[in-house]
Amino acid sequence: MFKNKKGFTLVEMLIVLMIISILMILIIPNLGDKSKNAQEKGCEALISVVQTQVDAYYLENYSYPSSLDTLVRDNYIRENQKTCANNSELTVNQETGKVSVSTNGNS
């Protein structure tokens, strides 16, 4: 009846779907790990930026800022640069000028 036998059989289609499913099962969980890693790297970069601004503040005022709010008020950093993407807050030590992530359980 039909002489044209081009196309895929049901078995071939099922095999292709099975291969795609296996690849998705292997790839999707790894994407979540990469997101967490990217947030950690982003937080490290933000700490470096804020540390540079603390040092600039020190060079201009001969003292370290009492808090990050001082840096925001004096336009060294923006308000959104006080926290990392994972909602960990940054703090500055007034005596040493060292910027770190607060240890209130968010890090």
LUMSE-260550 format. One record per residue (C-alpha): residue in three letters; x, y, z. Coordinates in Angstrom, 2 decimals. Layout:
N
<site><timar>ALA</timar><x>X</x><y>Y</y><z>Z</z></site>
...
//
This chain:
107
<site><timar>MET</timar><x>0.00</x><y>0.00</y><z>0.00</z></site>
<site><timar>PHE</timar><x>2.68</x><y>2.55</y><z>1.06</z></site>
<site><timar>LYS</timar><x>5.91</x><y>2.35</y><z>-0.91</z></site>
<site><timar>ASN</timar><x>7.62</x><y>5.24</y><z>0.87</z></site>
<site><timar>LYS</timar><x>9.23</x><y>3.74</y><z>4.00</z></site>
<site><timar>LYS</timar><x>11.07</x><y>6.87</y><z>5.18</z></site>
<site><timar>GLY</timar><x>10.66</x><y>7.87</y><z>8.84</z></site>
<site><timar>PHE</timar><x>11.30</x><y>6.57</y><z>12.33</z></site>
<site><timar>THR</timar><x>9.81</x><y>3.54</y><z>13.98</z></site>
<site><timar>LEU</timar><x>8.27</x><y>3.72</y><z>17.43</z></site>
<site><timar>VAL</timar><x>11.23</x><y>1.82</y><z>18.92</z></site>
<site><timar>GLU</timar><x>13.72</x><y>4.32</y><z>17.48</z></site>
<site><timar>MET</timar><x>11.74</x><y>7.22</y><z>18.90</z></site>
<site><timar>LEU</timar><x>11.61</x><y>5.58</y><z>22.34</z></site>
<site><timar>ILE</timar><x>15.37</x><y>5.00</y><z>22.30</z></site>
<site><timar>VAL</timar><x>16.01</x><y>8.66</y><z>21.45</z></site>
<site><timar>LEU</timar><x>13.66</x><y>9.80</y><z>24.24</z></site>
<site><timar>MET</timar><x>15.38</x><y>7.47</y><z>26.69</z></site>
<site><timar>ILE</timar><x>18.82</x><y>8.87</y><z>25.80</z></site>
<site><timar>ILE</timar><x>17.57</x><y>12.45</y><z>26.18</z></site>
<site><timar>SER</timar><x>16.02</x><y>11.58</y><z>29.56</z></site>
<site><timar>ILE</timar><x>19.27</x><y>10.06</y><z>30.82</z></site>
<site><timar>LEU</timar><x>21.24</x><y>13.12</y><z>29.74</z></site>
<site><timar>MET</timar><x>18.78</x><y>15.42</y><z>31.52</z></site>
<site><timar>ILE</timar><x>18.99</x><y>13.32</y><z>34.70</z></site>
<site><timar>LEU</timar><x>22.78</x><y>13.66</y><z>34.64</z></site>
<site><timar>ILE</timar><x>22.98</x><y>17.37</y><z>33.75</z></site>
<site><timar>ILE</timar><x>20.21</x><y>19.08</y><z>35.77</z></site>
<site><timar>PRO</timar><x>21.51</x><y>18.26</y><z>39.29</z></site>
<site><timar>ASN</timar><x>24.94</x><y>19.65</y><z>38.37</z></site>
<site><timar>LEU</timar><x>23.42</x><y>23.02</y><z>37.47</z></site>
<site><timar>GLY</timar><x>22.33</x><y>23.58</y><z>41.07</z></site>
<site><timar>ASP</timar><x>25.87</x><y>23.04</y><z>42.32</z></site>
<site><timar>LYS</timar><x>27.22</x><y>25.53</y><z>39.80</z></site>
<site><timar>SER</timar><x>24.77</x><y>28.19</y><z>40.99</z></site>
<site><timar>LYS</timar><x>25.97</x><y>27.87</y><z>44.59</z></site>
<site><timar>ASN</timar><x>29.59</x><y>28.01</y><z>43.44</z></site>
<site><timar>ALA</timar><x>28.89</x><y>31.14</y><z>41.40</z></site>
<site><timar>GLN</timar><x>27.29</x><y>32.83</y><z>44.42</z></site>
<site><timar>GLU</timar><x>30.32</x><y>32.02</y><z>46.56</z></site>
<site><timar>LYS</timar><x>32.69</x><y>33.45</y><z>43.95</z></site>
<site><timar>GLY</timar><x>30.50</x><y>36.52</y><z>43.62</z></site>
<site><timar>CYS</timar><x>30.60</x><y>37.07</y><z>47.38</z></site>
<site><timar>GLU</timar><x>34.40</x><y>36.79</y><z>47.37</z></site>
<site><timar>ALA</timar><x>34.57</x><y>39.38</y><z>44.59</z></site>
<site><timar>LEU</timar><x>32.22</x><y>41.71</y><z>46.49</z></site>
<site><timar>ILE</timar><x>34.41</x><y>41.42</y><z>49.59</z></site>
<site><timar>SER</timar><x>37.43</x><y>42.44</y><z>47.49</z></site>
<site><timar>VAL</timar><x>35.60</x><y>45.46</y><z>46.08</z></site>
<site><timar>VAL</timar><x>34.39</x><y>46.63</y><z>49.48</z></site>
<site><timar>GLN</timar><x>37.86</x><y>46.03</y><z>50.97</z></site>
<site><timar>THR</timar><x>39.33</x><y>48.29</y><z>48.29</z></site>
<site><timar>GLN</timar><x>36.82</x><y>51.00</y><z>49.18</z></site>
<site><timar>VAL</timar><x>37.63</x><y>50.64</y><z>52.90</z></site>
<site><timar>ASP</timar><x>41.30</x><y>51.16</y><z>52.02</z></site>
<site><timar>ALA</timar><x>40.41</x><y>54.23</y><z>49.92</z></site>
<site><timar>TYR</timar><x>38.39</x><y>55.61</y><z>52.85</z></site>
<site><timar>TYR</timar><x>41.40</x><y>55.06</y><z>55.13</z></site>
<site><timar>LEU</timar><x>43.74</x><y>56.88</y><z>52.75</z></site>
<site><timar>GLU</timar><x>41.43</x><y>59.91</y><z>52.65</z></site>
<site><timar>ASN</timar><x>40.34</x><y>60.03</y><z>56.31</z></site>
<site><timar>TYR</timar><x>43.28</x><y>58.40</y><z>58.19</z></site>
<site><timar>SER</timar><x>40.90</x><y>56.05</y><z>60.00</z></site>
<site><timar>TYR</timar><x>38.81</x><y>53.05</y><z>59.12</z></site>
<site><timar>PRO</timar><x>35.03</x><y>53.46</y><z>58.79</z></site>
<site><timar>SER</timar><x>32.95</x><y>52.49</y><z>61.81</z></site>
<site><timar>SER</timar><x>30.56</x><y>50.51</y><z>59.62</z></site>
<site><timar>LEU</timar><x>29.58</x><y>49.93</y><z>56.03</z></site>
<site><timar>ASP</timar><x>26.83</x><y>52.51</y><z>56.49</z></site>
<site><timar>THR</timar><x>29.59</x><y>55.12</y><z>56.69</z></site>
<site><timar>LEU</timar><x>30.89</x><y>53.99</y><z>53.29</z></site>
<site><timar>VAL</timar><x>27.38</x><y>54.18</y><z>51.84</z></site>
<site><timar>ARG</timar><x>26.80</x><y>57.64</y><z>53.29</z></site>
<site><timar>ASP</timar><x>30.10</x><y>58.92</y><z>51.88</z></site>
<site><timar>ASN</timar><x>29.42</x><y>57.32</y><z>48.44</z></site>
<site><timar>TYR</timar><x>32.22</x><y>54.77</y><z>48.54</z></site>
<site><timar>ILE</timar><x>29.81</x><y>51.85</y><z>48.02</z></site>
<site><timar>ARG</timar><x>26.12</x><y>51.45</y><z>47.21</z></site>
<site><timar>GLU</timar><x>23.50</x><y>50.13</y><z>49.64</z></site>
<site><timar>ASN</timar><x>23.20</x><y>46.82</y><z>47.75</z></site>
<site><timar>GLN</timar><x>26.94</x><y>46.17</y><z>48.20</z></site>
<site><timar>LYS</timar><x>26.49</x><y>45.54</y><z>51.93</z></site>
<site><timar>THR</timar><x>25.14</x><y>42.01</y><z>51.34</z></site>
<site><timar>CYS</timar><x>26.13</x><y>39.09</y><z>49.13</z></site>
<site><timar>ALA</timar><x>23.74</x><y>37.34</y><z>46.74</z></site>
<site><timar>ASN</timar><x>23.12</x><y>34.63</y><z>49.35</z></site>
<site><timar>ASN</timar><x>21.94</x><y>37.37</y><z>51.82</z></site>
<site><timar>SER</timar><x>25.10</x><y>37.17</y><z>53.95</z></site>
<site><timar>GLU</timar><x>25.92</x><y>40.57</y><z>55.36</z></site>
<site><timar>LEU</timar><x>29.38</x><y>42.07</y><z>55.11</z></site>
<site><timar>THR</timar><x>31.03</x><y>43.69</y><z>58.11</z></site>
<site><timar>VAL</timar><x>34.11</x><y>45.83</y><z>58.57</z></site>
<site><timar>ASN</timar><x>36.41</x><y>45.72</y><z>61.60</z></site>
<site><timar>GLN</timar><x>36.88</x><y>49.32</y><z>62.71</z></site>
<site><timar>GLU</timar><x>40.34</x><y>48.65</y><z>64.20</z></site>
<site><timar>THR</timar><x>41.92</x><y>46.66</y><z>61.35</z></site>
<site><timar>GLY</timar><x>39.76</x><y>47.66</y><z>58.39</z></site>
<site><timar>LYS</timar><x>39.28</x><y>44.02</y><z>57.43</z></site>
<site><timar>VAL</timar><x>36.05</x><y>43.24</y><z>55.53</z></site>
<site><timar>SER</timar><x>34.45</x><y>39.85</y><z>56.17</z></site>
<site><timar>VAL</timar><x>31.15</x><y>38.03</y><z>55.96</z></site>
<site><timar>SER</timar><x>29.23</x><y>38.25</y><z>59.21</z></site>
<site><timar>THR</timar><x>29.17</x><y>35.07</y><z>61.26</z></site>
<site><timar>ASN</timar><x>25.48</x><y>35.15</y><z>62.15</z></site>
<site><timar>GLY</timar><x>24.75</x><y>31.79</y><z>60.50</z></site>
<site><timar>ASN</timar><x>24.08</x><y>33.13</y><z>56.99</z></site>
<site><timar>SER</timar><x>27.46</x><y>32.27</y><z>55.53</z></site>
//
